[in-house]
């Protein structure tokens, strides 16, 4: 595995854990879909700064370019996440944390490809 790929997994795992922790704390206070969105917003900062400084430290883009592109990338990943989450939670009646975990995993590959080849293009 490349160094970039290893950092991507570590940063992505940290962001996913942040997302899940925020979700777990907020899910009793709001709809699960809203708690998922809140988790995404908080984890976005962890993800962007970790990927910019570690996963793609040799990026050929400015921080502003990367931030704008990564925002689009992350929102696309969140759209996939939310669709999978709702399907598993509401359609298949999975427990909320398990549905969220599966949704995060489903969106991770898409996020890596868009991050590597567009948001932090080398």
N, C-alpha and C positions, 0 to 999 in steps of 0.2 A: 504494500500500500504506500502511496506517495505521502510525503510530509504534509502536503496540502489536504489530502484526503483524511489523514489522521486528525489534523487540527479541525477539519470540518466536522468530523464525528464528535470530537470532544466539545467544541463550541456548540454544535447543534444539540448534543445531549444536555449541556448546561442550560441552553435556552428552553429545551423541552421540559426539563425538570422545573425550571422557573414557571413556565406556562402551566404545568400541571399543579404546582403548589398554589399559584394564584387561583386557578380554577377550583381546587379543593376548598380553599378558604371562602370563595365567593359563591359557590353553587347553591348554598342554602339561602342566600340573600337575593337571588335573581334567577331568571330562567337559565337553564344550563347553556343554551346557545349564547346568551349574553355573557355568562361567566367564561365561556370559551373565548369570546372576543376580547374580554378584559385580559385574560391570560396572554393572548396574542400580543396585545398592545405593550404589556410589561416586558414580555420576552423579546420583543422586537429590538429593544436597546441592547440587550445582552447579545443577541444574535449579530446585529450589525457591527458593533464595536469589536466583538470577538473575531468575526470573520475578516473584518478589515485589517485588524492588527496581527492576526495569527494565521488563519486559513489562507488568505489571499494577500499576504503582506507585500508581495511584489506586483500588486495590481498596477496596471498601466492607465488608471483613471484617477482623477482627483477625488478627494473625499466627497465633495458635493455631487459629482457625477455618480459615484458609487452609491451614495445615499439615495439619490433619486431612482436609480436603476434597482437598487436593492428593495426599496419601498414597493415598486411594481412587482418585483419577484416575490417578495414576502406576501403581498396582497393576493397574488395568484395562488401561492401555497396555502394561504388561509382560506381562500374560496374552496379549494379542493378539500382542505381539512374540514371545513364546516359542512360541506355536502356529505362527506363520509361520516362525520360525527352524527349528523341528523339522521342519516339512513340507519346507522347502527343503533342509536339511542331510541329514536321514535319508531322506526320501521321494524327492527329486529329485537327491540327491548333489551339491549345490552346494558349492563351497569355503566354508569356515566364515566367513571375513570378508565375502564377498559375500552369503552368506545372512543374516548379522547386519545388514549395511547395508540390505538389502531389508526386513528385519523392522522395523528402526528407522524407516524411511520409512513403512511401512504403519501403524505405530502413531501417528505424529506428528499426523495430522489429528484423530484421536479425542481425543488429549491436548489439542490446542488448543481444540477446542469445549468439552470439559468444564472446562478451566481458565478459559476466558474467561467462560463463562456460569454456572459453578457455584463452582469452587474459589476464584476471585478475583472473584466477582460484583461488579459496579459498582452 
